[in-house]
């Protein structure tokens, strides 16, 4: 860890000179902003998570569609504080309690704010409840065997894309558990891609009901990445807007960046299957390796497996990747 921090500090210094001509953070103490997190800061983030009220209110079924005689699809809504949020839910007809599988979508600053998922059902009956949250500032579009469900836009800012979005996922888990008696909320799993991959990890870190996480093409340490990429519009929007507008302090900005970084909470990660693309420049494979190696240092390397796919990048890691799909499906089908 200390060696990593020394290398990181040297890297930050080099990046500072490279960015000097176009310096979004001119006049701000970057050494303080991007210093390696202290134990006290990490502990403070964990305490803040425990103090949050993620019990949803006004839980309602907005829309229902019959997909097959044994499967129904729903759009649900709920309030998390003052924010009204939505999710798409597939629920099998059963008298038994079944696990839940969540999908957390990605994020693009110039893209439509949608979590769009197309589901092709297996030949056998669905053995879990499938949930796609429309995290804050986004809506969900779920196509199931040619039938389309589309939610309204969830409230809140989509730029609260990690820490806030993770709260949304946990509140959604609570909402689904309240609505559907089949939901065994103690057996939750989550997959996500890009931003959603990081949120999947954070959900497992925040809430022990998420027993299995499968992040695909994800970042794990936003302190180091933001130090390198603070002029990038996405990083500015997600982490630095409050600091730049004068509504957040350096300490508050650091707390947000740290809280969005699974690396600093690796000891809390449940059973995980990590997927990265060798040629990914947006969420580099080195970010997955960094997290995997830290888990091994923490003595919990047996909880995780890491797969890096050669000749793939951020845009196609999951496109036609039957090997990835088979690994994740097997992982989520393991006996409890």
C-alpha positions, 0 to 999 in steps of 0.5 A: 500500500505504501509503495502504491501511494509513493508511485501515485504521488509521483504520478500526480506530480507529473500529471500536474505539469501536464495539465498546467496549461488547462487547469480546472483546479487552478488555485486549489490545493491539489496535493490536499485534494488528492492525498492518499486517504487517511484511515480516519477518512475511510472510517468517517465514510463508513460511519456516514453509510451506517447513518443513512436511512434507506427505507423507501416510502410510498412504494407503488406498482406503476405498471404490470405486464404478463410476459408468460403464464409464469412470469410478470413484469412491473414498473415500481416507484418509491420515494427515497427522501424527497427523490421519487425513483423507479425500477423494472422488476421481473417476478416469477410465479412461485410460492417459494422465496427466490433470490434477487439479481440486480443489474446496474447500468452505466453512465455517459455524460453525453448519452441519454440518461437510461438504463436500457436492458434487453432480456432473453429469457431462459428456456426453463422457468426464471429462478430469481427476481430480476431488478433494474433500478432507474438510478437517480436522474435516469429512467429504465427501459426493459425489453423482455421477449419483445415486450417493452417496459419504460419508466418515468425519469427518477428524480435527483442528479444523475451526476451523483453516479456512485455513492448516491446511486448505490443508495438507490440500489439498496433502497430498491432492494428494500422496495422490492422486498416490501412488494413481493413476498417471493423476494428473499432479500437476504440472497441478493446478487448484482451485476453492473457494467462501467459505472454500474460495475463500480456501483455493484461493488459498492452495493456489496460493500454497503449491504451484506445482503448482496452476497455475490457481485459481478462488476464488468469494466469498472474503476476502483480508485477514483482518488488516483483517477481524478488526480489524473483526469480532473479536466475531463468533463465526466470527472468534473461533473461527478466529483468536482462540481461542488468544489468548483462552484464553492458549495463544497470544501476540499474535505467534502469533495474528498469524502465523495471521491473516497466513498465512490472508490471500492479500493479503500473498502476492499475488506468488505467486498463479498464473493466477487467475479471481476471482469476487465478488458485488456484494451480498455482506456475508460476503465483500465484493466489495471483498476481491476488488478489493483482491487484484486491485488488489494483483496489478496493483501487483505487476506480475502483473495479467495473471495474473488476471481479476475478475468481479463479479456484480450483484444477487447475494449470498453465498447465491446467487452460484453458484446458477443462475449459468450465466455464472459456470459457463461462465467457470470451465469455460472457464478450466479447459479452456484448453490447458496 
